[in-house]
Amino acid sequence: MAVHSSITEGAGGGRRYKPGAILAFVCLGQFMVFIDVSIVNLALPSIQRGLHMSNVDLNYVVTAYATVLGGFLLLGGRLADTYGRRRMFQAGLAVFALASLVSGLSHNTATLITARGVQGLGSALISTAALSILTNTFAEGPERNKALGVWGSLTGIASILGVIVGGVLAGGPGWRWIFYINVPIGLGAAALAVLVVPESRAAKRPKRFDFLGTITITGALLLLIFTLGEALTVGWNTPRTIGSLVGVGALMVAFVVIEMLVKDPMVPLRIFRLRTMRIANLSALLVFGTFGAMFFFFSLFMQQAYGYSPTRAGFAYVPLAVCVAVGAGVASGMITKVAARPVLIVGLLMTVGGLLLMVRAPVGGTYPVDLLPAFLVVGLGCGVCYVTLQIAAFVGITGEQAGLGAGLSNTSQQAGGAIGLAIASTIAYSGLAAKLTAAHGNVRLLQTAQAAANHRAFLFAACYCFGAVLLAVFMMPRGQASMQGPAAASADIAAAEEPVAYEERQPM
């Protein structure tokens, strides 16, 4: 599939679509998704007071969104391939906007938590459809790399901007406006999508939808992400946590067996013969586990050890966000010239270095000396890693499997983030309660204990990220051949997927 100055939809439609406009439009959808991951964080105290929520229920305002988002990503990708990528994108925007409206109007805990879960479903449809639209609009090579560079830059910026916007809205017009703001944008984008984005789907669609495989993998992902979040509260060695993890394992095994037996599987297992894609998704589990732990504890560290207000902590991320954008742009330009492996290794080592700088940041230090250097290095590393992994995860993926590739990539990121944060939190908080009690209210001792917990989290994240370095060094394919499409790639890629015709359809 080549990239042209415009894309024509349907033989009879006559409408021409510009790739630049398509990129801007799908990035808007992804921007909404990632802003909403973080926008509620600084508004949680206001939400708790407004709805008289308990601490346990307040946690579900965050986890309901993240759990459903992570659990439905694979299904969302497959639905996009089967029923139309623009259609799923529009459906996701509409669901997201209406759930946002209900969230803003909520006057009790159950309504808000349920609406947040529905928001997560809309986000899963938006995220996978948007990424598959992008990869079908731009061919493998420099054009797609540049597009994914823009995608990666905006994603990193959105996550941090969400913290700032959440604090400003919660402190100004009120917490309900963090949800109301999504309504006109989401509904407006859903209505305008037909004018900007061509409809597309896999030309060869399954005769029967793999409902059994869908149920098992979606159930496994929902249970996994929910269990990891709950383990921080109920403990790792409780029957509830152990039983849930056993259930996750059983569902995963059942899913693999089902996919081996059904005629039209939800996830054709032969896709994992694509070596670059396979290693990129494995690396994403570690890299986004690092990111999940890193940003959570960065925010805590600034407030606990440096006494920052939530809003000041949000604005402290601005240089990091700028560096994410710079790193993403550099990576998108370099990866075609020197392949994924060396670019990814450099990005990972920068991230490890920035985390080690945070390990040595003292209690009550200064931002320019102790935090800013680490933020600059980590930001560049994050931008490089994100874009490189995103590009590598689509190497050899045909237009037919774009939604599936988007689902796999996003699932690796979400599951990795949940796993990394869960492990880091367990390590960081081990023995912390006893130290806080022993401090007897002494502010300096309390800060020292909390800072030590954060330092343990940073050290774990650095080690976790170094695991990704080893994976890239020893397992990721070398050379330019690793970044070529299915027609020119190595034998294992050619065997994985036979290229098929990609069908552009008129809107229905």
Secondary structure, DSSP 8 states (H G I E B T S, - for coil): ----SSEEETTTT-EEE-HHHHHHHHHHHHHHHHHHHHTTGGGHHHHHHHHT--HHHHHHHHHHHHHHHHHTHHHHHHHHHHH-HHHHHHHHHHHHHHHHHHHHH--SHHHHHHHHHHHHHHHHHHHHHHHHHHHHHS-TTHHHHHHHHHHHHHHHHHHHHHHHHHHHHHHTT-TTHHHHTHHHHHHHHHHHHHHHS--EEESS--SS--HHHHHHHHHHHHHHHHHHHHHHHH-TTSHHHHHHHHHHHHHHHHHHHHHHHSSS-SS-GGGGG-HHHHHHHHHHHHHHHHHHHHHHHHHHHHHHTS---HHHHHHHTHHHHHHHHHHHHHHHHHHHHH-HHHHHHHHHHHHHHHHHHHHT--TT--IIIIIHHHHHHHHHHHHHHHHHHHHHTTTT--GGGHHHHHHHHHHHHHHHHHHHHHHHHHHHHTTHHHHHHHTTT-HHHHHHHHHHHHHHHHHHHHHHHHHHHHHHHHHS--SGGGGS-TTTS-HHHHHH-----EEE----
